Amino acid sequence: MNLILYTDGAARGNPGPAAIGIVLTDATGKQIEAIGEAIGNTTNNEAEYRALLRGLEVAVKHGDEIEIRTDSELMARQLNGSYRVKAEHLKPLHEQARRVMAKFKSAKIAIIPRAFNKRADALANQALDRK
């Protein structure tokens, strides 16, 4: 099954209290799962990676082709190989994401405007508000 994964990580302060939001849909846009979870204190970029990893963990159970949509330009470009991962704390998360993405027959990542990632963003912020 072709899947679309929307991910967002948020941190209030950098570092600060952080949360993730993910929305997994099928290719027609039908929602399969939506999650918003607080993840403790971390940086915004780490929260972005943790959102991706949580989403991939869910997605691998539902299909073998995935398009990841994120508004994190840094994470997407690091995963596409056009940016190096310089921050030491992001290197293990980057490697873990690459390993999980390799489990899919096809895995692409696309940078989308924040306006098209509203649901994942809202889930992350709701999780922060509940904290």
C-alpha positions in Angstrom: 0.0 0.0 0.0 1.2 3.5 -0.8 1.3 5.7 2.3 1.8 9.4 3.0 3.3 10.3 6.3 3.1 13.9 7.6 5.5 14.7 10.5 6.2 17.6 12.7 8.3 18.1 15.8 8.0 21.1 18.1 10.0 22.5 21.0 9.2 25.5 23.1 12.6 26.8 23.7 15.5 25.3 22.0 16.1 23.1 23.8 12.8 22.9 25.8 9.7 20.9 26.3 9.1 19.1 23.0 6.4 17.0 21.3 5.8 15.2 18.0 2.8 15.0 15.7 2.3 12.5 12.9 -0.5 11.8 10.5 -0.4 8.6 8.4 -2.8 8.4 5.4 -3.3 6.1 2.4 -2.7 7.5 -1.1 -6.3 8.8 -1.3 -5.8 10.9 1.9 -7.8 8.5 4.2 -6.4 8.8 7.7 -4.9 5.6 9.1 -3.4 7.0 12.3 -2.8 10.3 14.0 -0.5 10.7 17.0 0.5 13.6 19.2 3.0 12.8 22.0 5.2 14.8 24.4 8.8 13.6 24.3 10.5 15.5 27.1 13.1 18.3 26.7 15.0 18.5 23.5 15.8 20.7 20.5 13.4 21.4 17.6 15.6 19.4 15.1 15.7 16.4 17.4 11.9 16.6 17.8 11.6 16.6 14.0 13.7 13.4 13.7 11.8 11.8 16.6 8.5 12.6 14.9 9.7 10.9 11.7 11.0 7.8 13.5 7.6 7.5 15.4 5.8 7.8 12.1 7.9 5.3 10.3 7.4 2.9 13.2 3.7 3.1 12.6 3.9 3.1 8.8 6.0 0.0 8.4 3.0 -2.0 9.7 0.7 -0.7 7.0 2.6 -0.7 3.7 5.8 -0.9 1.8 5.8 2.4 -0.2 5.9 5.8 1.6 6.1 9.4 0.9 7.2 11.5 3.9 6.0 15.1 4.0 7.7 17.5 6.4 8.2 21.2 6.8 11.7 20.5 8.2 14.0 21.6 5.4 17.0 20.6 7.5 15.9 17.0 8.2 14.6 16.4 4.6 17.8 17.7 3.0 20.0 15.7 5.4 18.0 12.5 4.6 18.2 13.3 0.9 21.9 13.6 1.2 22.2 17.3 0.1 23.1 18.4 3.7 25.6 16.8 6.0 24.6 16.0 9.5 26.9 18.2 11.6 25.2 18.1 15.0 26.5 15.1 17.0 23.1 14.6 18.7 21.4 14.2 15.4 23.7 11.7 13.8 22.3 8.6 15.5 18.7 9.7 14.8 19.7 10.3 11.1 21.2 6.9 10.9 18.2 5.2 12.5 15.9 7.0 10.1 17.9 5.9 7.1 17.8 2.3 8.4 14.0 2.3 8.9 13.4 4.1 5.5 15.4 1.3 3.8 12.8 -1.2 5.0 10.3 0.2 2.5 10.3 -0.8 -1.1 10.1 2.9 -1.9 10.7 5.8 0.5 10.7 9.5 -0.6 10.8 12.6 1.5 9.4 15.9 0.4 9.6 19.4 1.9 6.1 21.0 2.2 5.1 24.4 3.3 4.0 24.6 6.9 0.5 25.5 5.8 0.2 22.0 4.3 1.3 20.3 7.5 -1.3 21.8 9.8 -2.7 18.6 11.2 0.7 17.2 12.3 1.7 20.6 13.7 -1.6 20.8 15.7 -1.1 17.4 17.2 2.4 18.3 18.3 1.2 21.5 19.9 -1.8 19.9 21.5 0.6 17.4 23.1 2.7 20.2 24.4 -0.3 22.0 25.8 -1.4 18.8 27.7 2.1 18.5 29.2 
